Amino acid sequence: MALLVWLLSGLLLGLLKRLLMPGPPGSLVATLTLSMIGALIGGYIATYFELGTLATFHIGALVMAIIGAVVMLLVAARLRI
């Protein structure tokens, strides 16, 4: 359940990023993929710090997943991927 929430939050953040900062049309898939990967990394870090599990939803893990997606998108923007 939590894994799905992390993926959806990453997807929504990627779409929000594309709305606020449009880029080349072909990079939509890359933006969405990077944001979902960032959300997964953030979510897994949250489970390491016992802010939730993969099976149960916890707001701390969701916040960490959002932070992970934002960091991934910022790094990609800085590297111009």
C-alpha positions as CSV (number, residue, x, y, z in Angstrom):
1,M,0.0,0.0,0.0
2,A,2.7,2.5,1.0
3,L,4.7,1.6,-2.1
4,L,1.8,2.6,-4.3
5,V,1.4,5.9,-2.4
6,W,5.1,6.7,-2.9
7,L,4.9,6.0,-6.6
8,L,1.7,8.1,-7.0
9,S,3.2,11.0,-5.0
10,G,6.3,10.9,-7.2
11,L,4.1,10.8,-10.3
12,L,2.1,13.8,-9.2
13,L,5.2,15.8,-8.3
14,G,6.7,15.0,-11.7
15,L,3.5,16.3,-13.4
16,L,3.5,19.4,-11.2
17,K,7.1,20.1,-12.1
18,R,6.3,19.8,-15.8
19,L,3.4,22.2,-15.4
20,L,5.6,24.8,-13.6
21,M,8.8,24.3,-15.6
22,P,8.0,23.0,-19.1
23,G,10.8,21.5,-21.1
24,P,11.2,19.6,-24.3
25,P,8.2,17.3,-25.0
26,G,10.4,14.1,-25.0
27,S,11.6,14.7,-21.5
28,L,8.1,14.1,-19.9
29,V,8.8,10.4,-19.4
30,A,12.3,11.1,-17.9
31,T,10.8,13.7,-15.5
32,L,8.1,11.3,-14.3
33,T,10.6,8.4,-14.0
34,L,13.1,10.5,-12.0
35,S,10.4,11.8,-9.7
36,M,9.1,8.3,-9.0
37,I,12.6,6.9,-8.4
38,G,13.2,9.8,-6.0
39,A,10.0,9.0,-4.1
40,L,10.9,5.3,-3.8
41,I,14.4,6.2,-2.5
42,G,12.9,8.6,0.0
43,G,10.3,6.1,1.1
44,Y,12.9,3.4,1.6
45,I,15.0,5.7,3.6
46,A,11.9,6.4,5.8
47,T,11.5,2.7,6.4
48,Y,15.1,2.5,7.4
49,F,14.4,5.1,10.1
50,E,11.2,3.2,11.1
51,L,8.8,5.8,9.9
52,G,6.6,3.1,8.4
53,T,6.7,-0.1,6.4
54,L,6.1,-1.1,2.8
55,A,2.7,-2.5,3.9
56,T,1.4,0.3,6.1
57,F,0.9,3.9,5.3
58,H,2.6,6.5,7.5
59,I,2.6,10.2,7.0
60,G,6.4,10.5,7.8
61,A,7.2,8.1,5.0
62,L,5.0,10.0,2.6
63,V,6.8,13.3,3.5
64,M,10.2,11.6,3.0
65,A,9.1,10.2,-0.3
66,I,8.0,13.7,-1.4
67,I,11.4,15.1,-0.3
68,G,13.2,12.4,-2.2
69,A,11.3,13.2,-5.4
70,V,12.0,16.9,-5.0
71,V,15.7,16.3,-4.4
72,M,15.9,14.0,-7.4
73,L,14.2,16.6,-9.7
74,L,16.5,19.3,-8.4
75,V,19.6,17.2,-9.0
76,A,18.3,16.4,-12.5
77,A,17.6,20.1,-13.2
78,R,21.1,21.0,-12.0
79,L,22.7,18.4,-14.2
80,R,20.3,19.3,-17.0
81,I,19.1,15.7,-17.6
